Amino acid sequence: MKNRNVRFYGLMAGFILFFSILTCGCITITIYDSDCCQGPHVTGEGIPGVYPMGRIWGYIKNNSGQPIANAQITLTPGTGSATSNSAGKYVTSFVDYGLYTLTVTANGYQPGGGQVNVNALSVRKDYTLNPQ
């Protein structure tokens, strides 16, 4: 069975849900954290060009599990960036689908990060930073 990747919002939901069931027979609906992304979407294999942008979100914590506020998150290549809030949560601006290097820096901590593949509307990446 081949999965389909169709995202829908608002009034189009009913039509797309009906169309998805007719074309593939079954779907999976995932509800995301309302602080990050809005509404349900159908997950699956991916259709290039349908939603070619996404954003990265997650939490920055120290090695004791405490949130790190004001951590700076940068993406290369590109201009995506974010700053963590008091709960350690960050959400980048929307970026094109692709592979990025995410770097996390915060005063008093060693830099962290890694590679992130943005291939969906929302990609979660949590990071733990060690003290200097």
N, C-alpha and C positions, 0 to 999 in steps of 0.2 A: 504494500500500500504506500503510495506516495503522499507525503504531507504537503499542504499548501500553506503559504504564509500570507495572510491577508489581515491588515489592520483596519479598524473602522472606528469612527466616532460619530456622535450625533445622529441625525436622521438617516444616514446611509446604513446604519447598523442592521436594520431588518432586512434590507435588500441583499447586502453582502452576506449575511448569515445564511439566508435562504439560498443564494447562489453557491456558497461554499458547500453546503450540504448536498446540493444537486450535483456538483462537480466531483467531489471527493468522498462523499458518504459519511464522513465524520470529522469533527473538529475538536480542538482543545481551546478553552477560553481561560486566560490568565488575568487576574486582577492585580494591578500593581499598587504599591504604596502611594496614597494620594498626595503625599508631600513631594513626590518626585514626578510622577507621570499621571496622566488623566485617563481613566476609563479602561475598558477591557480591549484586548486585541487577540486575534487568533494567531497561534504560533505554528511554526513548521519550518519548511526548507528555505524560504526566502525568495523573493522575486526582485531581481535587480531593477532599480529605477523606480520602484513604488514609493519607498520612503528612504531616499539616499542619505539621510542625516540622522544622527542620534546624539545622545549626550551620555556622559559618564557621571555616576554619582556613587557615594559611599560614605564611609566613616573613617576618620583618622584618629587613632588611639595610641597611647604609649604602651610599653610592655607590661604595665600593670592593669591595662584595660580601661584606663581613664581617658576621656575625650581630650583631644588637643584642639583648642580654639585658635583661630587666626593662622592656621597652616596654609601655605601658598601651594596651589596645585597648578602646574603648567603642562601643556601638551606640545610635543614636537613631532612632526612638523605642524605648522599652523599657529593659530592664535587662541586656541581654547585655553581657558583658565578658570580658576575658582579660588575662594577662600573658605576655609571651614568655619562653621558657626560654633557657639558655645557647647553644643552637643557633639562636636567633631564632624558634623555632616557637611558635605560639599556637593555641589551640582555644577558641572561645567556648562558652558554655552554649547549650542548645537554645533556639531562638526560633521564633515562628510564621512561616510563609511570608509573604513580603512584601518590600518595598523598605526598606532601611535605609541610614543614613549611618554609615560606620565611620570612626572617628577614631583615629589612632595618635600617641602622644606618648612621647618619651623624652628624658632629660636630655642636653643638648648638641646636640640635633637639632631642626630645624624640624618642626612637626607635619605629618602626612601623612594619607592616607586617601582616601575617595571613596564612591560609592554602590555597594551590593551588593544583588543580587536573590537572596533566599533562596528557591529553588524546588526544592530537592532535599534529601535527608538530609544531604549534605555539600557545601559550596561552598568552593573554594579561592581565596584572594586573597592574593597576595604584595605587599609594599610595600617601597619603597626610600626611606629618609630621608636628607636632606641636612644636613650640619653647620650649626650656627647661625653 
